[in-house]
Amino acid sequence: MNRVSRKLIETWANLGPRYLPFADVATAEVPLSQLLRLSLFQVSVGMALVLLVGTINRVMIVELGVSASLVAIMISLPVIVAPFRALIGHSSDTYRSALGWKRVPFIWRGTMIQFGGLAIMPFALLALSGGGNAQEWPAWVGQAGAGLAFFLVGAGLHTIQTAGLALATDLVSEESQPKVVGLMYVMLLFGTFVSALVFGWALAEFSPLRLVQVIQAAAVVTMVLNIIALWKQEPRSRKLALSTAPQPSFRDSWNNFTEHGRALRRLTAIGLGTMAFSMQDILLEPYGGQILEMSVSATTRLTAALALGGLLGFGHASRVLSQGADPFRIASYGAGIGVPAFMAVIFSASLASPILFAFGAFLIGLGGGLFSHGTLTATMNHAPSDQRGLALGAWGAVQATAAGVAVSLGGVLRDVVSGITVVRGDSVVQVSPESGYVFVYILEIILMLAALSVMAPLIKPAEHSSLH
């Protein structure tokens, strides 16, 4: 091998550890290829999230004329399952399988539930839009079907994420767990980014039939990706299968978890910050379509800008956290970025600037990535070693519940404010459609500042935290 070839190989080998802060989590026992294959379950979750809070919600509001309040309630239906993520994580920590698995049965069940939701969703949307013979059915049939589909998809992805992240942390050493969780969430954002681009391309010429085809394809891809992700990942333990030792109850495990550190303040900060970043989920694409008159394809690509920002946020957070940075300091940086991000979105309408709007969406993703990774790492750092699933479930439960409530409130508040009328002399004038969106974005800025206030006592002094 000549000197040039050797240099090229060495440069290529160093690209991963140098530019991917999670690449050094790989070992001889658990190579990076195996972790990347496992992370495909996050790609399927990201694809489902693009459909739920991006493409479908915009289509239902703008093209199908469904009220934002109804769409917000449908999208927030998975919040019913979210509080049980801690219980799902605890169950996967203590589960006994005849095959010697703990996590795989939960991931597989979640996959089947998510597939079922995506399978019935096209027909529910067809009934909701009045297409085909749907006009023969009452309106509530389409609404109930869509609600059931959204609920199943949400329940499936909550189960998959909780057990999947716990499995990922099982495979690596304790000091590498925050890095592997960072890798999993980077892949979630990668899946969101790629799915948004693909869906935007597929729906460039929108039609109800094309939307049905896209959702059906997503259901099949979900099943394929998750089967590949699970293949030969979790070791089978005969000792686990034959064990008869009593397992701790959920209450005992939860009490043990909350006794470590300032758990209530941590969870409150997570909830406030998540609400601040999530209330716009259902409104961002309709805002672009209704106020800035952007096409379906253009607004779907906004989700890609959001995901790209989140990808960079998670990547930077992974790098600095591995160097000893304080997790809550990183989370506070993310919340701080969220304030100018929403201001950019607000001013993009008055300036009629889709570019400023897209930049604001990018900053929202960047701030959200820093905030999410910081709070997740802090949660993992305070978790007992035998409660990985519970810790991830608790973080996910608070985050998903806060996000679901925020999404629902965002849609309802937008409709309420936009429906306000003002009496001027002898005439009654309705406020502009833009007002409802702006009200929600201002509320998100207030929540962001509240999250910063709650996190402030959790941030270590600068001399105890390194940031390089």
VENWO-V589789 format. One line per field, one symbol per residue. burial: + if it has 24 or more other C-alpha atoms within 12 Angstrom, else -. A space follows every 10 residues. Layout:
BEGIN
burial->???
END
This chain:
BEGIN
burial->---------- ---------+ ++++++---+ -+-+++++++ ++++++++++ ++++++++++ +++--+++++ ++++++++++ ++++++++++ +++++++--- ++++++++++ ++++++++++ ++++++++++ ---------- -+++++++++ ++++++++++ ++++++++++ ++---+++++ ++++++++++ ++++++++++ +++--+-+-- ++-+++++++ +++-+++-++ --++------ ---------+ --++--++-- --+-++++++ ++++++++++ ++++++++++ ++-+++++++ ++++++++++ ++++++++++ ++-+++++++ ++++++++++ +++++++++- ---+-+++++ ++++++++++ ++++++++++ ++++++++++ ++++++++++ ++++++++++ +++++-++-- ---------- --++++++++ ++++++++++ ++++++-++- --------
END
